[in-house]
Amino acid sequence: MKKKMILFLALTVVAGTICANGQKDVEGSVKPVELIFTSVSVSGDSHTEAMYVFADKVKELTGGSVEVKVYDNGTLFTQENEFDALVSGEADMAYISFPTIATQIPEFGMFGSGYFFSSYAHMTSVLNGQIAKQDIWPRVTEELNLVPLGSMYLGSREINTRNKEINSYADMNGLLLRMPGSEAWLFLGEALGANPTPLSFSELYTALQTGAVDGQDNPLPTVEKAKFYEVTKYIAITNHVIDSIMPCVNADKWNSMTTEQQNAVKEAMQYAINFNDEARIASESKLVAFFEGEGLTVTHPDINDFRSHVQAAYKANPAMTSTWDMDLYNRVQAMAK
């Protein structure tokens, strides 16, 4: 009898531990998990569509034990609030940019700095390769309580203006250029020679329409899907940032899932990243002709001129670069060659 009681207590402790770790209930079935995935990205944009591709793939791979609820177009949180919501656990998943991460891990600001990556291939080989796995993702998890799932291509950022044609770096002087509100983004605006103005993405169309700002910078697919071409006249191909976002999961939510569920989420996100990147590259290749057909003038200023001025601005500002890990910086730059 005593042995039976000891065995019963032992099994009870094991079962309770399993439940506490979010693995399985006492009957051994997998507990369902709901993931709240939020973004300010607009309908029709490939990284918005990738959220739904991800949700469907997760459901397929987990047999429905993980359900992803998607909130796009800033319907749940604004661009300024979604990072805090993700860290606090109010949201379970979101796309996070490196300039946003740099507000908490300053040395990572270099990943979003001007002319840091030379191409899509360079960017994805770094941000989805060994450097990310060894030097970036562990720091994000340790310091921000977030689990990165990879990096997704947003495109090459270009300058899009209302009334001023940009043919050279000098033409940027005095331009009221909308930028996201973090220090790293605003400094990039200064490095581009403009007067950066912090503004929420959700307010940008109206700001361009009314003249509250003179221009904005975003990849061409975003210009199309957000319909900024309706309220602007010029696009300058500057390629000043090979842009990316990092889909992240709140670590507490991540730890509530079983290993099998976690692996399914990773696989589904890689599937969504591939979907987005292929669509993004295909879209970029045809959008210049589309914008010209809509009446916009597309210019091609000297990128080397832009690059030299932008990089000089970073070098002249130790407050922005003193935290950078120059060994890591040099390793990344060597991969572009």
Residue pairs with C-beta under 8 A, 6 or more apart in sequence:
15 26
18 24
19 25
19 26
19 31
21 255
21 256
22 31
22 33
22 255
22 256
22 257
22 258
23 30
23 31
23 258
24 30
24 31
24 258
25 31
30 65
30 258
30 260
30 261
31 65
32 64
32 65
32 66
32 67
33 65
33 66
33 67
33 253
33 256
33 257
33 261
34 66
34 67
34 68
34 69
34 92
35 58
35 66
35 67
35 68
35 69
35 92
35 93
35 249
35 253
35 265
36 69
36 71
36 76
36 91
36 92
36 93
37 51
37 54
37 55
37 68
37 69
37 70
37 71
37 91
37 92
37 93
37 94
38 71
38 72
38 76
38 77
38 82
38 85
38 86
38 91
38 93
38 94
39 47
39 48
39 51
39 70
39 71
39 72
39 73
39 74
39 82
39 94
39 95
40 72
40 73
40 74
40 77
40 78
40 79
40 82
40 201
40 202
41 47
41 48
41 51
41 72
41 73
41 95
42 48
42 72
42 73
42 222
42 225
42 226
43 72
43 73
43 225
44 225
45 221
45 222
45 225
45 226
46 221
46 275
46 276
46 279
46 280
46 283
47 95
47 152
47 154
47 245
47 276
47 280
48 72
48 73
48 225
49 275
49 276
49 279
50 152
50 272
50 273
50 275
50 276
51 68
51 70
51 72
51 272
52 70
53 271
53 272
53 275
54 68
54 247
54 268
54 269
54 271
54 272
55 67
55 68
55 69
55 70
57 267
57 268
57 271
57 272
58 66
58 67
58 68
58 264
58 265
58 268
59 66
59 67
59 68
61 264
61 267
61 268
62 260
62 261
62 264
65 261
66 257
66 261
66 264
66 265
68 93
71 77
74 201
74 202
76 82
76 85
76 91
77 85
77 90
77 91
77 94
78 200
78 202
79 180
79 181
79 200
79 201
79 202
80 181
80 200
82 91
82 94
83 94
83 96
83 100
83 103
84 90
85 91
85 94
86 92
86 93
86 94
86 96
86 146
86 248
86 250
87 144
87 145
87 146
87 250
89 250
89 252
89 253
91 250
92 249
92 250
92 253
93 247
93 248
93 249
93 250
94 247
94 248
95 152
95 245
95 246
95 247
95 248
96 146
96 245
96 246
96 247
96 248
97 112
97 180
97 243
97 244
97 245
97 246
98 108
98 109
98 111
98 112
98 184
98 244
98 246
99 109
99 112
99 180
99 182
99 184
99 185
99 188
100 180
100 182
101 108
101 140
101 144
101 246
102 108
102 109
102 111
102 112
102 182
102 183
102 184
103 182
103 183
103 184
104 143
104 144
105 139
105 140
105 143
105 144
106 323
107 323
107 324
107 325
107 328
108 136
108 139
109 184
109 320
109 323
109 324
110 116
110 321
110 324
110 325
110 329
111 127
111 136
112 184
112 185
112 188
112 241
112 243
113 184
113 188
113 241
113 314
113 320
114 188
114 191
114 192
114 240
114 241
114 307
114 310
114 311
114 313
114 314
115 240
115 241
115 306
115 307
115 310
115 311
116 241
116 242
116 332
117 123
117 126
117 241
117 242
117 332
117 336
118 242
118 336
119 242
119 336
120 153
120 242
120 277
120 281
122 242
122 335
122 336
123 151
123 153
123 242
123 244
124 151
124 153
124 244
124 277
125 335
126 132
126 332
126 335
127 136
127 150
127 151
127 244
127 246
128 150
128 151
128 273
131 328
131 331
131 332
131 335
132 148
132 150
132 151
135 325
135 328
136 148
137 147
137 148
140 146
140 147
140 148
140 246
140 248
141 147
141 148
141 251
145 250
145 251
145 252
146 248
146 249
146 250
146 251
147 248
147 249
147 250
147 251
147 254
148 246
148 247
148 248
149 246
149 247
149 248
149 249
149 265
149 266
149 269
149 270
150 246
150 247
150 269
150 270
150 273
151 244
151 245
151 246
151 273
152 244
152 245
152 246
152 247
152 272
152 273
152 276
152 277
153 243
153 244
153 276
153 277
153 280
153 281
154 219
154 221
154 222
154 243
154 244
154 245
154 280
155 218
155 219
155 220
155 221
155 222
155 243
155 280
155 283
155 284
156 219
156 220
156 239
156 240
156 241
156 242
156 243
156 284
157 217
157 218
157 219
157 238
157 239
157 240
157 241
157 243
158 217
158 218
158 219
158 220
158 223
158 235
158 236
158 237
158 238
158 239
158 240
159 166
159 172
159 177
159 192
159 215
159 217
159 235
159 236
159 238
159 240
160 215
160 216
160 217
160 218
160 223
160 228
160 229
160 232
160 234
160 235
160 236
161 175
161 214
161 215
161 232
161 233
161 234
161 235
161 236
162 208
162 211
162 213
162 214
162 215
162 231
162 232
162 233
162 234
163 214
163 233
163 234
164 171
164 175
164 214
164 215
164 234
165 171
165 233
165 234
165 236
165 297
165 299
166 172
166 175
166 234
166 236
166 238
166 299
166 301
167 236
167 299
167 301
168 301
168 302
168 305
169 192
169 193
169 301
169 302
169 305
169 306
169 309
170 193
171 301
172 192
172 193
172 194
173 193
173 194
174 194
174 195
175 193
175 194
175 195
175 214
175 215
176 194
176 195
176 197
176 212
176 213
176 214
176 215
177 189
177 192
177 194
177 195
177 196
177 197
177 213
177 214
177 215
177 216
177 217
178 196
178 197
178 198
178 199
178 204
178 207
178 208
178 213
178 215
178 216
178 217
179 185
179 186
179 188
179 189
179 196
179 197
179 198
179 199
179 217
180 198
180 201
181 198
181 199
181 200
184 320
185 196
185 198
186 196
186 198
187 196
187 313
187 317
187 320
188 196
188 240
188 241
188 310
189 195
189 196
189 197
189 217
190 196
190 313
191 309
191 310
191 313
191 314
192 217
192 238
192 240
192 306
192 310
193 309
194 215
197 213
199 207
199 212
199 213
201 226
204 213
204 216
204 226
204 228
205 226
205 227
205 228
205 230
205 231
206 212
207 213
208 215
208 216
208 228
208 231
208 232
209 231
215 232
216 228
216 232
217 240
217 241
218 226
218 228
219 243
219 280
219 284
220 235
220 283
220 284
220 287
220 288
220 291
221 280
221 283
221 284
221 287
222 228
223 229
223 235
223 287
223 291
224 283
224 287
224 290
224 291
229 235
229 291
229 294
229 296
232 296
233 295
233 296
233 297
234 296
234 297
234 298
234 299
235 288
235 291
235 296
235 297
235 298
235 299
236 298
236 299
236 300
236 301
237 288
237 298
237 299
237 300
237 301
237 303
238 301
238 303
238 306
239 303
240 306
240 310
247 269
247 272
247 273
249 265
254 262
257 265
288 298
291 298
292 298
314 320
314 321
315 321
